[in-house]
């Protein structure tokens, strides 16, 4: 990310990071890495380990879940949105994320 204020706003858009002070947010910003994905590339699969939070720069992401009738899209999100935070709280992913288009995101990995 190019601007500290932008990074702070990104993290504050995630409810459980909103209460952190600027010092803690700066530490989180230090772990961001820019990651490109191709259209239809799987970012993470449902039930996999929740190890990262993503912020979308450009492109779209399809969030889906497995059902008895096959995979079902529950939402499609774009630039400015974030995803993956629930997996950090629960340790396992509750849905799959796939790049719907070419995608550029910032990823914050968390080790357990």
C-alpha positions as a Python dict, from the first residue, in 0.01 Angstrom:
ca = {
    (1, 'X'): (0, 0, 0),
    (2, 'X'): (125, 344, -81),
    (3, 'X'): (-22, 557, 195),
    (4, 'X'): (-28, 497, 573),
    (5, 'X'): (-372, 659, 602),
    (6, 'X'): (-510, 426, 336),
    (7, 'X'): (-374, 123, 524),
    (8, 'X'): (-520, 247, 849),
    (9, 'X'): (-861, 295, 684),
    (10, 'X'): (-842, -54, 533),
    (11, 'X'): (-778, -219, 869),
    (12, 'X'): (-1037, -3, 1045),
    (13, 'X'): (-1297, -127, 794),
    (14, 'X'): (-1261, -472, 956),
    (15, 'X'): (-1473, -460, 1276),
    (16, 'X'): (-1232, -644, 1506),
    (17, 'X'): (-938, -423, 1399),
    (18, 'X'): (-1134, -96, 1438),
    (19, 'X'): (-1045, -64, 1807),
    (20, 'X'): (-668, -92, 1759),
    (21, 'X'): (-449, 214, 1805),
    (22, 'X'): (-228, 356, 1530),
    (23, 'X'): (84, 176, 1656),
    (24, 'X'): (-84, -165, 1638),
    (25, 'X'): (-228, -81, 1296),
    (26, 'X'): (120, 17, 1176),
    (27, 'X'): (250, -324, 1287),
    (28, 'X'): (-28, -494, 1090),
    (29, 'X'): (49, -280, 786),
    (30, 'X'): (403, -414, 795),
    (31, 'X'): (281, -766, 711),
    (32, 'X'): (80, -667, 402),
    (33, 'X'): (197, -812, 74),
    (34, 'X'): (54, -734, -268),
    (35, 'X'): (-68, -1050, -441),
    (36, 'X'): (-202, -1084, -797),
    (37, 'X'): (-446, -1359, -896),
    (38, 'X'): (-564, -1470, -1237),
    (39, 'X'): (-934, -1494, -1323),
    (40, 'X'): (-1081, -1820, -1185),
    (41, 'X'): (-780, -1879, -956),
    (42, 'X'): (-875, -2024, -616),
    (43, 'X'): (-756, -1797, -334),
    (44, 'X'): (-863, -2033, -55),
    (45, 'X'): (-1097, -2328, -11),
    (46, 'X'): (-1378, -2379, 238),
    (47, 'X'): (-1257, -2569, 549),
    (48, 'X'): (-891, -2481, 482),
    (49, 'X'): (-685, -2308, 751),
    (50, 'X'): (-774, -1943, 799),
    (51, 'X'): (-432, -1781, 773),
    (52, 'X'): (-485, -1446, 596),
    (53, 'X'): (-706, -1145, 547),
    (54, 'X'): (-734, -988, 201),
    (55, 'X'): (-808, -632, 87),
    (56, 'X'): (-911, -594, -278),
    (57, 'X'): (-729, -329, -487),
    (58, 'X'): (-885, -417, -820),
    (59, 'X'): (-1090, -696, -968),
    (60, 'X'): (-1367, -910, -825),
    (61, 'X'): (-1382, -1208, -588),
    (62, 'X'): (-1653, -1472, -575),
    (63, 'X'): (-1729, -1610, -227),
    (64, 'X'): (-1901, -1950, -236),
    (65, 'X'): (-2001, -2243, -15),
    (66, 'X'): (-2045, -2614, -80),
    (67, 'X'): (-2401, -2741, -80),
    (68, 'X'): (-2548, -3085, -152),
    (69, 'X'): (-2633, -2952, -499),
    (70, 'X'): (-2280, -2822, -568),
    (71, 'X'): (-2095, -2497, -507),
    (72, 'X'): (-2316, -2191, -453),
    (73, 'X'): (-2205, -1828, -483),
    (74, 'X'): (-2310, -1624, -181),
    (75, 'X'): (-2158, -1291, -285),
    (76, 'X'): (-1933, -1123, -538),
    (77, 'X'): (-1718, -836, -405),
    (78, 'X'): (-1483, -581, -559),
    (79, 'X'): (-1232, -302, -500),
    (80, 'X'): (-1230, -161, -149),
    (81, 'X'): (-1379, -473, 8),
    (82, 'X'): (-1207, -720, 239),
    (83, 'X'): (-1252, -1094, 290),
    (84, 'X'): (-1105, -1378, 491),
    (85, 'X'): (-1145, -1221, 836),
    (86, 'X'): (-1388, -1484, 964),
    (87, 'X'): (-1133, -1758, 899),
    (88, 'X'): (-889, -1578, 1128),
    (89, 'X'): (-1140, -1590, 1413),
    (90, 'X'): (-1258, -1947, 1358),
    (91, 'X'): (-926, -2099, 1237),
    (92, 'X'): (-1103, -2271, 942),
    (93, 'X'): (-1255, -2110, 635),
    (94, 'X'): (-1636, -2106, 624),
    (95, 'X'): (-1642, -2039, 248),
    (96, 'X'): (-1421, -2051, -60),
    (97, 'X'): (-1284, -1745, -239),
    (98, 'X'): (-1207, -1742, -611),
    (99, 'X'): (-1083, -1456, -829),
    (100, 'X'): (-1382, -1381, -1053),
    (101, 'X'): (-1165, -1153, -1270),
    (102, 'X'): (-797, -1066, -1266),
    (103, 'X'): (-740, -951, -910),
    (104, 'X'): (-488, -750, -715),
    (105, 'X'): (-513, -771, -337),
    (106, 'X'): (-315, -693, -26),
    (107, 'X'): (-281, -1000, 193),
    (108, 'X'): (-207, -993, 565),
    (109, 'X'): (-88, -1339, 675),
    (110, 'X'): (-130, -1445, 1035),
    (111, 'X'): (63, -1729, 1190),
    (112, 'X'): (-95, -1951, 1453),
}
